[in-house]
């Protein structure tokens, strides 16, 4: 039982780092309306910043996934959220658009460095449980839901000159990361090997029967590409949609964005429960089928209450499949969990950032409602693909090797 409790503690700590990391991921879209109002950026310019955050991050993330598979690099976790914090703070303090873009891109690279090693360690701590992965994932959605309120409190109330205050969460978590090792040793816990090594060159005989299913993995990547485009654009534009099309205040716009990310947290936890009870393909299919009409409600919304309800339903539905997609990707590529995480959470997500400038230009020329209807048309394709994804059983955990790992997985000494 001690080992099991320790895995839960490790999972909870990793979820805490996920809160901090994705707080900075969510801070960037929360800053966009303020950048438009105070620095007079256009839709195309703020869409370019969305590309710098999500697109650049996503392009780098597969690289960090490959690095994580070759050798455990747990130091990338604090280095990732620390770099993300530095980029966000510097973007708030910068003066020119080019410098702001570069700082946002730096934040995106930090976010990319964090996700593959942290996701692999979370899967090792939680095993095949969808609920365990949902606990880790919900840390990210909680961080994203806190970001609009924090940005509004700091930058909205005190201006961009106070952006340095946004670094506090990363500094606190970095201190906790440093203190964790001595605390574990004081409590009598010693490092042990991760459940999944991710080293194909040393695969066991059991792994020989668990070959990577690249064909199914590519189909899943295609689904996540289609998922990421409306997700990135709704995150970037729903606050502006609230203010420009429905005549609401900046506070109301921030509230809609907060509701969207908070609903994502609920959807992530609900998806883990549905996945464990009814199978993860159920959470994937229900999520996509419900998200489609909810996106229609966002595009059509004639009044603020309709927009709020549609946004909340969309947030829950979009994140219902989230943890299931992560574990499914890792089971499609059982010998390369970091690569699977990097490609699904990285390269596939790049589509949202890469397409954001085009949708920004569409918003400048045709308005936000037209842009949301265009997103709806795009989203039909991944919904159809998601209904045809095959499931795959999780690979049995590898036996621990004789070589101790440097990762943060712990067990009590005998």
FENFEN-V829720 format. One record per pair of residues at least 6 apart in sequence whose C-alpha atoms are under 7 Angstrom apart, sorted by sequence separation. I is the first residue (numbers start at 1). J is the second residue. D is the distance in Angstrom with one decimal. If there is no record, write none. Layout:
BEGIN
I_J_D + I_J_D
END
This chain:
BEGIN
35_41_6.2 + 36_42_6.5 + 94_100_5.8 + 126_132_5.0 + 242_248_5.8 + 243_249_5.8 + 274_280_7.0 + 301_307_5.2 + 126_133_6.5 + 155_162_6.3 + 243_250_6.5 + 275_282_6.8 + 330_337_4.9 + 333_340_6.3 + 154_162_6.4 + 155_163_6.3 + 275_283_5.8 + 363_371_5.7 + 91_100_4.6 + 154_163_6.8 + 274_283_5.9 + 298_307_5.4 + 362_371_6.2 + 123_133_6.4 + 243_253_6.1 + 297_307_6.9 + 330_340_5.4 + 122_133_6.7 + 242_253_5.3 + 329_340_5.6 + 330_341_6.9 + 91_103_5.0 + 271_283_5.5 + 298_310_5.6 + 359_371_6.4 + 90_103_6.0 + 91_104_6.0 + 240_253_6.6 + 297_310_5.3 + 298_311_6.3 + 32_46_6.1 + 122_136_6.6 + 239_253_4.1 + 88_103_6.7 + 239_254_6.0 + 295_310_7.0 + 326_341_6.6 + 87_103_4.7 + 88_104_6.1 + 294_310_5.1 + 87_104_5.6 + 239_256_6.4 + 239_257_6.0 + 87_106_5.2 + 88_107_6.0 + 238_257_6.7 + 294_313_6.0 + 295_314_6.2 + 87_107_4.2 + 294_314_5.0 + 29_50_7.0 + 86_107_6.8 + 84_106_6.8 + 85_107_6.6 + 235_257_6.8 + 84_107_3.8 + 291_314_5.1 + 83_107_6.0 + 84_108_6.5 + 84_110_4.6 + 291_317_5.0 + 83_110_4.7 + 84_111_5.7 + 290_317_5.8 + 291_318_5.9 + 81_110_5.9 + 288_317_6.6 + 80_110_4.1 + 81_111_6.2 + 287_317_4.4 + 288_318_6.7 + 80_111_5.6 + 287_318_5.8 + 80_113_4.9 + 81_114_6.4 + 287_320_5.2 + 80_114_4.5 + 287_321_5.8 + 284_320_6.6 + 76_113_6.0 + 77_114_4.6 + 283_320_5.8 + 284_321_4.2 + 76_114_5.8 + 283_321_5.2 + 77_117_6.8 + 284_324_6.9 + 77_118_6.2 + 74_117_6.3 + 73_117_6.8 + 280_324_5.4 + 68_116_6.7 + 52_101_6.3 + 56_105_6.1 + 60_109_6.4 + 64_113_5.7 + 68_117_5.7 + 263_312_5.4 + 267_316_4.0 + 271_320_4.3 + 275_324_6.9 + 266_316_6.2 + 267_317_6.2 + 270_320_6.4 + 271_321_6.0 + 53_104_5.5 + 57_108_4.2 + 61_112_4.5 + 65_116_5.0 + 260_311_5.7 + 264_315_4.6 + 268_319_5.0 + 272_323_6.6 + 49_101_5.7 + 52_104_5.9 + 53_105_5.3 + 56_108_6.2 + 57_109_4.8 + 60_112_6.1 + 61_113_6.3 + 64_116_6.5 + 256_308_6.2 + 260_312_5.4 + 263_315_4.9 + 264_316_4.9 + 267_319_4.9 + 268_320_5.2 + 52_105_4.6 + 56_109_6.8 + 259_312_6.1 + 263_316_4.9 + 267_320_4.6 + 53_107_6.8 + 54_108_6.3 + 57_111_6.5 + 58_112_6.5 + 261_315_6.5 + 268_322_6.3 + 49_104_6.8 + 53_108_4.6 + 57_112_5.0 + 260_315_5.1 + 264_319_5.2 + 268_323_6.7 + 52_108_6.9 + 246_303_6.5 + 246_304_6.6 + 21_81_4.7 + 24_84_6.2 + 332_392_6.9 + 20_81_6.8 + 24_85_6.1 + 331_392_6.4 + 334_395_6.4 + 331_393_6.9 + 331_394_5.4 + 24_88_6.7 + 331_395_6.6 + 93_160_6.1 + 92_160_5.3 + 93_161_5.9 + 93_163_6.4 + 124_194_6.0 + 299_369_5.5 + 92_163_5.4 + 124_195_4.8 + 124_196_6.0 + 299_372_5.1 + 89_163_5.3 + 299_373_5.9 + 89_164_5.4 + 89_166_6.4 + 89_167_6.7 + 296_376_6.5 + 295_376_6.4 + 85_167_5.6 + 85_170_6.4 + 25_111_7.0 + 82_170_5.9 + 81_170_6.6 + 21_111_6.5 + 289_383_6.6 + 288_383_5.4 + 78_174_6.2 + 285_386_6.3 + 285_387_5.7 + 14_118_6.9 + 148_254_5.8 + 14_122_6.8 + 148_257_7.0 + 148_258_6.1 + 281_391_6.7 + 11_122_5.9 + 146_258_7.0 + 217_329_6.2 + 145_258_4.9 + 11_125_6.0 + 10_125_6.7 + 217_332_5.7 + 145_261_4.5 + 216_332_6.8 + 30_147_6.8 + 144_261_5.9 + 145_262_5.0 + 7_125_5.1 + 22_140_5.0 + 26_144_4.4 + 30_148_5.0 + 214_332_6.9 + 7_126_7.0 + 25_144_6.7 + 213_332_5.0 + 15_135_6.8 + 19_139_4.5 + 23_143_4.1 + 27_147_4.9 + 31_151_6.7 + 141_261_5.9 + 142_262_6.3 + 212_332_5.7 + 213_333_6.1 + 224_344_6.9 + 232_352_5.4 + 15_136_4.5 + 18_139_5.1 + 19_140_4.8 + 22_143_5.1 + 23_144_4.8 + 26_147_5.3 + 27_148_6.3 + 30_151_6.5 + 141_262_6.8 + 212_333_4.4 + 228_349_5.3 + 232_353_6.8 + 14_136_6.7 + 18_140_4.8 + 22_144_5.4 + 212_334_6.2 + 229_351_6.1 + 16_139_6.2 + 19_142_6.0 + 20_143_6.0 + 23_146_6.6 + 141_264_6.0 + 142_265_5.8 + 212_335_6.9 + 221_344_5.9 + 225_348_4.7 + 228_351_6.5 + 229_352_3.8 + 233_356_6.5 + 15_139_4.7 + 19_143_4.1 + 23_147_5.2 + 27_151_6.4 + 141_265_5.0 + 210_334_6.8 + 224_348_5.8 + 225_349_5.9 + 228_352_4.9 + 11_136_6.6 + 224_349_6.9 + 225_351_5.7 + 229_355_7.0 + 138_265_5.0 + 221_348_5.7 + 241_368_6.3 + 70_198_7.0 + 69_198_4.8 + 70_199_5.8 + 69_199_5.9 + 138_268_5.8 + 137_268_6.8 + 138_269_6.6 + 134_268_5.6 + 135_269_6.5 + 134_269_5.3 + 200_335_5.3 + 199_335_6.5 + 200_336_7.0 + 198_335_5.2 + 131_269_6.9 + 134_272_5.1 + 198_336_5.1 + 198_337_5.9 + 131_272_4.1 + 130_272_4.7 + 131_273_5.6 + 130_275_5.8 + 131_276_6.6 + 230_375_5.7 + 130_276_5.6 + 129_276_6.6 + 20_169_6.3 + 230_379_6.9 + 20_170_6.2 + 227_379_6.9 + 226_379_5.9 + 226_381_7.0 + 227_382_6.6 + 17_173_6.8 + 226_382_5.0 + 223_382_4.7 + 223_385_6.2 + 223_386_6.1 + 220_389_7.0 + 210_395_6.9 + 137_323_6.5 + 134_323_5.2 + 133_323_5.7 + 130_323_6.5 + 130_324_6.4 + 196_397_6.2 + 195_397_5.7 + 196_398_6.1 + 195_398_6.3 + 29_235_6.6 + 29_236_5.1 + 33_240_6.6 + 193_400_5.8 + 193_404_5.7 + 194_405_7.0 + 192_404_6.3 + 193_405_4.8 + 192_405_6.3 + 194_407_6.9 + 194_409_6.1 + 193_409_6.8 + 120_337_6.3 + 191_408_6.6 + 192_409_5.8 + 120_338_6.0 + 191_409_5.9 + 192_410_5.4 + 191_410_4.5 + 192_411_6.4 + 190_410_5.5 + 191_411_6.5 + 117_338_6.5 + 189_410_6.0 + 190_411_5.7 + 116_338_5.2 + 119_341_6.9 + 189_411_5.5 + 190_412_6.2 + 189_412_4.4 + 190_413_6.3 + 188_412_6.1 + 189_413_6.0 + 116_341_5.4 + 188_413_6.5 + 116_342_5.4 + 128_394_6.5 + 69_336_6.0 + 69_337_6.9 + 69_338_5.2 + 68_338_5.6 + 69_339_6.7 + 66_338_6.1 + 65_338_4.3 + 66_339_5.1 + 65_339_4.4 + 65_341_6.6 + 62_339_6.0 + 65_342_4.6 + 64_342_6.8 + 62_342_4.0 + 61_342_5.0 + 62_343_5.0 + 61_343_7.0 + 62_346_5.9 + 61_346_4.7 + 62_347_6.4 + 61_347_6.8 + 59_346_6.2 + 58_346_3.8 + 59_347_5.3 + 57_346_7.0 + 58_347_4.9 + 58_349_5.8 + 59_350_6.1 + 58_350_4.7 + 55_350_4.5 + 54_350_6.3 + 55_352_6.9 + 55_353_4.0 + 54_353_4.9 + 55_354_5.4 + 51_353_4.1 + 50_353_6.1 + 51_354_5.7 + 51_356_6.1 + 50_356_6.7 + 47_356_5.4 + 48_357_5.5 + 47_357_4.9 + 44_357_5.8 + 47_360_5.3 + 44_360_4.6 + 43_360_5.2 + 44_361_5.3 + 43_361_6.9 + 43_363_6.8 + 44_364_7.0 + 43_364_5.9 + 74_407_5.5 + 72_406_6.5 + 73_407_7.0 + 74_408_7.0 + 72_407_6.0 + 10_409_6.9 + 6_410_6.8 + 6_411_6.6 + 3_411_5.4 + 3_412_6.6 + 2_412_6.9
END
